[in-house]
C-alpha cells in the first residue's frame, strides 16, 4: 500500500521543488510547470514523489522537444534501434542532467543521481541552499525608496 509523507514533509518538498524551478528558470532554461500539457513544450521538469519510502523526494529531469519525442517514439515503434536519433536523445538527456546539476550545485542545492531504474537520466534534489534568499533576488541597492535620488554622475548636472 502507498504511504505518503506527512503534510509537513509534503509542504517542504513542494517548496524545494518550487525553488528548483525558479533557479533553473533564472539560469535561462525552459521549465515545465505542473499542469502544462507535455505536448506543448520541452525543458526542465521538476516533480515531487510524495511517497514515504526511499524513492520519495524531489526529482529533476529533462524533456526533449515534442518533435524529438515523436521521432524517438516512432523509432522505437518501428524497432529502428540503430537510429542515430535514439543515441542523440540519450546524449541530450545526459548533457542536460550534467548542466542542471552544475547550475543547482552552484546555487547551493545538494543534488545526486536518482539511481533509480524507473528514473533514468534524472537528478534527485536532496536539499536546498542554506541562505534565505536566492542569488538573483533584488538587493538593497536595487530598491528605490520614495524621495531617494541616484548619485550624480556629473553629466548634465547644473551648478545652479
N, C-alpha and C positions, 0 to 999 in steps of 0.2 A: 504494500500500500504506500502511496506517495505521501510523504510527510513534509510539510512546509516549515520554513524557518519562522521564527517569531515575528510578530508585526514590527517590532523594533528593528530587528535584523533586516527585514524586508525593506523597511524605510531607509536604512543605512545603505543597502545595496543599490537601491534606486537613486539615492543621492550620489553615490560613487559613479554609477553609470552616467548620470547627467553631467558630472564633472568631466568624465572621459569624453563624452560627446562634444562638450564645449571646447576642451583642449584640442581635440582633433580638428574641429571647425576653425579654431583660432590659428592653427597651422596651415589652413587653406584647403584642407581635404573636404570633399563632399561627404556628408554624414547622413545616413538614412535615419529618419525619425520613426518612432513607433507609430504604426498605423499606416505608413506610406506603402502603397502598393509596389511590390518589388519589380513589377513590370515597367515602372516609370523611371527608375534610376539605379545607378550603381554607386558604390562608395563604402565608407566605413559603416559597419553595423555593430551596434553595441546592444547586448541583450543580458538580461538577468535571469539566472536559473534560481528559482526560489526554493529548491529542494534542500532539505536538511541533511544532506549527505556530502560525500567528497566531491561530487560533480556540481554542487551548488556554487553560486558566485556570479561575478560579472565577467563577461566574455566579449572579446572584440574580434571581428572577422572582416574580410573584405569581399564585397560583392562586385564582380565584374559587371560591365555594362549589359543591359538586356540583350543586345545584339550578340555579344560574345557568349552569353549564357545559352541563347538559342542555338548558336553554331556548335557549342560544346554538347548540348543535349542531342542534336542531330547526329554528331559523330558517334556518340555512344549508342544511340538508337540503331544506327546503321552498322554498328560494330567496326567502325573505322579507327581501331585502337592505335594505329600508327599515324593518324592525322596529326600534323605538327601543331594544330590548334590546341590539342589536349595538353601537350607539354607547355605551350605558351601560357595557357590559363593557369597551370600549376606554378610556373615561374612568376607570373604576375602576383599570385597569392603569396608566394614566398617573399618576394620583394616588398610587398605592401606590409606584411607582418613585421619584417625587419625594420622598415621605416616607421611604422606606428609604434613599435616597441621603443625605438630610439627617441621618438618625439615624446612619448609618455614618460619614459625614464628621465629625460631632460627636464620635464615639468615636475618631477618629484613623485611620480607614481611608481609603485612596485608591480612589475609585470613578469609573467613567466609563460612558457609554452603551456598550452592547455593539457598536453599529454593525455589526450582522450581520443580514442579511435572514432568516436561519434562527432568530434570537433576537429577535423583535420584543418590545418592552416588557421588556427585561432590562438589568441592570447588569452590568458586569464589575468585579470587585474586583481591583485591581492590587496592593495591598499592605495590610498591617495596621498597627496603631498601633505606634509606636516604644517606648512604655512597656511594661514587663514584665508588669504585671497590669492587668486591666480596671478601669474606674472603679467598677464595682459590687462588686468583691471585698471581703471582710472587711478591715477596717482594724485596726490595732493597738489602738485604743481600744475596739473592739467585742469583743475577745477577753478572756474572763475567765480569769485564771490561778488555779490552786489556791491557796487561802489569801488571795486578794485580795478586798477588800470595796469596794463602791462608796462614794464620798464621801458623808458625812452631809448630809442636806437640812435637818436641824434639826426636821423634823416628826416627832413621836412619839419623839424621842430622849430617853432618860432621862439625868439628870445623876448617876446613881449612881456 
